[in-house]
Amino acid sequence: MAYAEKVYKVRNGKQTKQYTWRARYKKPDGTWGSEPGFPTRKLAEAWGDAQEAAIREGRWVDPEMARKKFGDFVYEWMAAQKPRGRTTMNRWERLEAHILPKWKDTPLVGFNWFDVEAWAREVALTTARSTVRDCVQLMTRILNGAVDKRYLSVNPLAGRRLTGLPADVVKKKSDEEQVAEPEAVLQLGRRLGPIYGLHVITAAWTGLRWEELVGLHRRNTLLERRQKHDGGIFTCPIIRIDPDEGVLAEYYVRDEAGKRQTFRALEPPKNAKSARDVDVPPFLAVLLEKHLADWPHEFVFTTAAGKWWWRSHWHSILRPAADGREARPRARGTALKEAWEPIMPGLTMRDLRHTHDSWQEEIDVRPVLGYEQMGHKYPGIKGTYRHPTPPMRIERLAGLQGLYERAMRNLGWETIWEG
């Protein structure tokens, strides 16, 4: 049974006659726990009795664990999570850049919604609102973990919603603004040549993600879709994002000392809808067939040496082609470079994925098919009942082919690559 004992105050190294009361109670493992600082015996005993009652009822939270610092618990929580590697990297970026500088020394029991919301409003003055919301959601998940671990009895952030954030002052990224014209994509493809240029054209006319393109194996390229249709069989070439072979993941991991190390390998797609067969329009099927006939490497879109692209390396290829560059004369150790006029400054590979989905809307692709081809989940119950049909696919492919043919006429080209 819980009891209370006196704790005399000490001044200048000597015990005084002043004292407070300390509660003593038996913990689940049979040892005695204590909590000091009560002004009366009655309050100390009542608190100790409450702890023992909570232990008997299976709802006890160790006060010592509740006082654990948030920054310490973050490492414990992160070590217990097993999401995709890039998700882990993104969480650490949120934690180190925004959350831990403010909250690392706060005890778990010290959180309240008032302070967190006030902090979020302050951070939102210089940070994108989406980032602020991500931070608060991550903090909520971590404190949910503290509740599950029985370090807290309740999460004060659970079920709360951020309100009153200031207007988003962060400039939109290019991938939220740019939709490329088909002519610009083809011009960029010609400038980059038949190997690297095909990478860009395929991104725009299929909507594949960067990691899906770079991790695309030749055995998953130009397979065939077959569906019954109009008394016969509808067929079309496809690119398969294979659920077993996966996509190329690139992110950093941490060793035991906490140092970052870059990790690159094939991983499964991030969700079930991302594993899919993407229909390829006729002109692109011809280009891919010619490419694979001469291409000696396993993966379709790599460096000329057959190595997986680093994002930074590809960036150095794409930027001057899209943004333009000044001429550089031939010199020892450097080749002659002709001047390039800008085609579409700031264009990114993600822009090309956004471009494809915008083109789908432009050519009236049925939403259930458009979602499928982009690797997105069709929302609501209709996602269960509606399915793409061959006529929908035929119409989409004809629309994408039409965008290509119109652009070629406008450019006055017969082929994309000369010679």
C-alpha positions in Angstrom: 0.0 0.0 0.0 1.2 3.5 -0.8 2.6 5.6 2.0 4.2 9.1 2.5 7.5 10.1 4.1 9.0 13.4 5.1 11.7 15.0 3.0 13.5 17.8 4.9 14.9 20.8 3.1 18.6 21.5 3.2 20.1 25.0 3.3 23.8 25.7 3.2 24.5 22.0 3.6 22.4 21.7 6.8 19.0 20.1 7.3 16.3 22.5 8.3 13.0 21.9 10.1 11.1 22.6 6.9 9.9 19.6 4.9 7.7 18.3 2.2 6.2 14.9 1.6 7.2 12.2 -0.8 4.8 9.6 -2.1 6.0 6.0 -2.1 4.1 3.3 -4.1 4.8 -0.2 -5.4 5.5 -0.4 -9.2 4.5 -3.3 -11.4 7.9 -4.9 -11.1 7.7 -5.0 -7.3 10.1 -2.1 -6.7 9.2 1.1 -4.9 8.6 4.2 -6.9 8.6 7.7 -5.5 7.3 11.2 -6.3 8.5 14.2 -4.2 7.1 17.7 -3.6 3.8 17.3 -1.9 2.9 19.9 0.7 0.9 17.4 3.0 0.9 13.7 3.9 -2.7 13.3 2.7 -1.9 14.6 -0.8 1.2 12.4 -1.1 -0.7 9.2 0.0 -3.6 10.0 -2.3 -1.3 10.4 -5.2 0.5 7.1 -4.4 -2.9 5.3 -4.0 -3.9 6.6 -7.4 -0.7 5.2 -8.9 -1.3 1.7 -7.4 -5.0 1.8 -8.5 -3.9 2.6 -12.1 -1.4 -0.2 -12.0 -4.1 -2.7 -10.9 -6.4 -1.5 -13.7 -3.7 -1.7 -16.4 -3.7 2.0 -17.2 -0.6 3.2 -15.3 2.0 5.5 -16.9 5.4 5.8 -15.3 5.9 9.4 -14.3 9.7 9.0 -15.1 8.9 8.0 -18.7 6.4 10.8 -19.1 9.2 13.2 -18.3 11.5 11.8 -21.0 12.7 14.4 -23.4 11.0 14.5 -26.8 14.3 14.5 -28.6 15.4 11.3 -26.9 12.1 9.6 -27.6 12.3 10.6 -31.3 15.3 8.3 -31.8 13.5 5.4 -30.0 10.3 6.0 -32.2 12.2 6.3 -35.5 14.2 3.1 -34.8 10.9 1.2 -34.4 9.5 2.4 -37.7 10.0 0.6 -41.0 8.6 2.7 -43.8 10.1 3.1 -47.2 13.6 4.6 -47.1 12.7 7.9 -48.7 9.9 8.3 -46.1 12.4 7.9 -43.3 14.7 10.5 -45.0 11.8 13.0 -45.3 10.9 12.5 -41.6 14.5 13.2 -40.5 14.6 16.3 -42.6 11.4 17.6 -41.0 12.7 16.7 -37.5 16.2 18.2 -37.9 15.2 21.4 -39.8 12.0 22.4 -37.9 10.9 20.2 -35.0 13.9 19.3 -32.9 15.4 22.8 -32.6 12.3 23.9 -30.8 11.0 20.7 -29.0 13.9 18.4 -28.4 14.3 19.3 -24.7 10.5 19.3 -24.0 9.3 16.4 -21.8 6.7 14.3 -23.3 4.2 15.3 -20.7 5.0 19.0 -21.4 3.2 19.2 -24.7 -0.1 21.0 -25.2 -2.0 22.1 -28.3 -1.9 25.8 -27.4 1.9 26.0 -27.6 2.2 23.7 -30.6 -0.3 25.7 -32.7 1.3 29.0 -31.7 4.7 27.6 -32.8 3.2 26.3 -36.1 1.8 29.8 -36.9 5.2 31.3 -36.3 7.0 28.8 -38.5 4.5 29.3 -41.2 5.7 32.9 -41.7 8.8 31.6 -43.3 8.0 28.0 -44.3 5.4 26.5 -46.7 2.1 25.7 -45.0 2.3 22.1 -46.3 5.6 21.7 -44.5 4.2 23.1 -41.3 1.3 20.7 -41.5 3.6 17.8 -42.1 5.6 18.7 -39.1 2.6 18.8 -36.8 1.3 15.5 -38.2 4.7 13.9 -37.6 4.7 15.2 -34.0 1.2 13.8 -33.5 2.3 10.4 -34.7 5.4 10.4 -32.4 3.3 11.3 -29.4 0.8 8.6 -30.4 3.7 6.3 -30.1 4.5 7.6 -26.6 0.9 6.7 -25.7 1.2 3.2 -27.2 4.5 2.8 -25.3 2.7 3.8 -22.1 4.9 6.9 -21.6 1.8 9.1 -21.8 -1.8 8.5 -20.9 -3.1 10.8 -23.6 -1.8 12.6 -26.7 -2.8 16.3 -26.5 -2.2 16.7 -30.3 -4.4 13.9 -31.4 -7.5 14.9 -33.3 -6.6 18.6 -33.4 -6.6 20.6 -36.6 -4.3 23.6 -37.4 -6.3 26.8 -38.1 -5.4 30.4 -38.7 -2.1 29.8 -40.5 -0.9 32.9 -42.4 -1.0 33.0 -46.2 1.6 30.9 -47.8 4.5 33.2 -48.5 6.7 30.5 -50.1 7.1 30.7 -53.8 5.5 27.8 -55.7 7.9 25.3 -57.1 8.2 24.9 -60.8 6.5 21.6 -60.8 3.4 23.3 -59.5 3.3 25.8 -62.3 4.7 24.5 -65.5 3.0 22.5 -68.2 5.1 21.9 -71.3 3.8 22.2 -74.8 4.4 19.0 -76.9 6.6 21.0 -79.3 8.8 22.1 -76.4 9.2 18.4 -75.2 10.2 17.3 -78.7 12.6 20.2 -79.1 14.2 19.2 -75.8 14.4 15.6 -77.0 16.1 16.5 -80.2 18.6 18.7 -78.3 19.5 15.9 -75.9 19.8 13.3 -78.6 18.2 9.9 -79.1 19.4 8.3 -75.9 18.8 11.1 -73.3 16.1 12.8 -75.3 14.0 9.6 -75.4 14.1 9.7 -71.6 12.4 13.1 -71.6 9.9 12.2 -74.3 8.9 9.0 -72.5 8.4 10.9 -69.2 6.0 13.4 -70.9 4.0 10.9 -73.0 3.6 8.3 -70.2 3.7 10.3 -66.9 6.1 7.8 -65.3 7.8 9.0 -62.1 11.5 9.6 -62.1 12.3 6.5 -60.0 10.0 4.4 -62.3 11.9 5.5 -65.4 15.4 5.1 -64.1 14.5 1.7 -62.6 12.8 0.4 -65.7 14.2 -2.9 -66.9 14.0 -3.8 -70.6 12.0 -7.0 -69.9 9.2 -4.8 -68.6 9.2 -2.6 -71.7 6.9 -3.0 -74.6 4.9 -5.9 -73.2 1.4 -6.4 -74.5 -2.0 -5.6 -73.0 -4.7 -8.0 -74.3 -8.4 -7.4 -73.5 -11.6 -8.7 -75.2 -13.2 -6.0 -77.2 -15.9 -5.8 -80.0 -15.8 -9.5 -80.8 -12.0 -9.7 -80.9 -9.0 -8.8 -78.9 -7.7 -5.2 -78.1 -3.9 -5.1 -77.8 -1.5 -2.3 -77.2 2.1 -2.0 -76.0 2.7 -1.3 -72.3 5.4 -0.4 -69.8 5.1 -2.4 -66.7 5.9 -1.0 -63.2 6.5 -4.4 -61.7 5.4 -4.9 -58.0 8.2 -7.4 -57.5 11.1 -5.8 -59.3 10.3 -2.3 -58.1 11.6 1.2 -58.8 15.0 2.8 -58.2 15.1 4.4 -54.7 17.7 7.0 -53.9 17.9 8.5 -50.4 20.2 8.7 -47.4 20.3 6.4 -44.4 22.1 6.7 -41.1 24.7 4.5 -39.7 25.0 3.7 -36.0 27.0 6.9 -35.4 24.2 8.9 -37.0 26.2 9.8 -40.2 24.4 10.0 -43.5 25.1 7.5 -46.2 23.5 7.5 -49.6 21.5 4.4 -50.5 20.5 3.4 -54.0 18.7 0.2 -54.9 15.5 -1.2 -56.4 12.6 -1.1 -54.0 8.9 -2.1 -54.4 6.6 0.7 -55.7 5.3 2.9 -52.8 1.7 1.5 -53.0 -0.4 -1.0 -54.8 -1.7 1.5 -57.3 1.8 2.5 -58.4 2.4 -1.0 -59.6 0.6 -0.8 -63.0 0.7 -1.3 -66.8 1.1 2.0 -68.6 -0.3 2.1 -72.2 2.3 3.4 -74.8 1.1 5.5 -77.8 2.2 4.1 -81.2 4.9 6.6 -82.0 6.6 6.1 -78.7 6.4 2.3 -79.0 8.3 2.6 -82.3 11.0 4.9 -80.7 11.4 2.5 -77.7 11.7 -0.5 -80.0 14.5 1.1 -82.0 16.2 2.2 -78.8 16.1 -1.3 -77.3 17.4 -2.9 -80.5 20.7 -1.0 -80.2 20.8 -0.5 -76.5 23.2 -3.0 -74.8 22.2 -2.4 -71.2 19.6 -4.1 -68.9 17.9 -0.9 -67.9 16.2 1.3 -70.5 17.1 4.8 -69.3 20.7 5.0 -67.9 23.9 6.8 -68.7 25.6 5.8 -71.9 27.8 3.5 -69.8 24.7 1.7 -68.4 24.9 3.2 -64.9 21.9 4.4 -63.0 21.4 8.1 -63.1 22.1 10.1 -60.0 19.5 12.9 -59.7 22.3 15.5 -59.5 24.0 14.1 -62.6 20.8 14.1 -64.6 20.1 17.7 -63.4 23.4 18.7 -65.0 22.2 17.2 -68.3 18.7 18.6 -68.2 19.4 22.1 -67.0 21.4 23.5 -69.9 19.2 21.8 -72.4 16.1 23.4 -71.0 17.5 26.7 -69.7 19.9 27.4 -72.5 23.7 27.9 -72.3 26.4 30.2 -73.7 28.9 28.9 -76.3 32.2 27.6 -75.1 35.2 27.5 -77.5 37.3 24.4 -77.8 40.2 24.3 -75.4 42.6 21.8 -73.9 40.6 19.2 -72.0 37.2 20.7 -73.1 35.2 20.2 -76.2 33.5 22.9 -78.2 30.0 23.7 -77.1 27.6 25.6 -79.2 25.2 28.1 -77.7 21.7 26.9 -76.9 18.7 29.2 -76.7 16.3 28.5 -73.8 13.5 26.0 -74.6 11.7 26.0 -71.2 13.7 27.4 -68.3 13.2 25.7 -65.0 11.6 22.5 -66.5 12.0 19.4 -64.2 11.2 15.8 -64.7 8.4 16.2 -62.2 7.1 19.0 -64.4 6.9 16.4 -67.2 4.8 14.1 -65.0 2.5 17.0 -64.3 2.5 17.8 -68.0 1.3 14.3 -68.9 -1.6 14.5 -66.4 -2.6 17.9 -67.8 -2.5 16.5 -71.3 -4.8 13.7 -70.2 -7.3 16.3 -69.1 -6.8 18.2 -72.4 -7.7 15.2 -74.5 -10.6 14.2 -72.3 -9.2 10.9 -70.9 -11.8 9.3 -68.6 -10.9 9.9 -65.0 -10.9 6.3 -64.0 -8.3 5.5 -66.7 -6.3 8.7 -66.1 -5.9 7.8 -62.4 -4.9 4.3 -63.3 -2.2 5.4 -65.7 -0.7 7.9 -63.3 -0.6 5.3 -60.5 -3.2 7.1 -58.4 -6.2 5.7 -56.4 -9.5 6.7 -57.9 -11.4 8.4 -55.0 -14.5 7.1 -53.3 -16.7 4.1 -53.9 -16.5 4.7 -57.7 -12.9 3.5 -57.5 -14.3 0.1 -56.6 -17.1 0.0 -59.2 -15.5 1.7 -62.3 -12.8 0.1 -64.5 -11.1 1.3 -67.7 -12.4 -0.3 -70.9 -10.7 -0.9 -74.3 -12.6 2.0 -75.9 -11.3 4.3 -73.1 -7.8 3.1 -73.8 -8.1 3.5 -77.6 -9.4 7.1 -77.2 -6.5 8.0 -74.8 -3.8 6.5 -77.1 -5.3 8.3 -80.1 -5.3 11.6 -78.2 -1.6 11.2 -77.1 -0.7 10.2 -80.7 -2.5 13.3 -81.9 -0.5 15.6 -79.6 2.7 14.1 -81.1 1.6 14.4 -84.7 0.3 17.9 -84.3 3.6 19.0 -82.7 5.6 17.4 -85.5 3.5 19.3 -88.1 3.9 22.6 -86.2 7.7 22.1 -86.0 7.9 21.0 -89.7 9.7 17.9 -88.7 9.6 14.4 -90.3 11.7 12.8 -87.6 12.7 13.9 -84.1 16.4 13.1 -84.5 18.3 14.0 -87.6 20.8 11.9 -89.4 
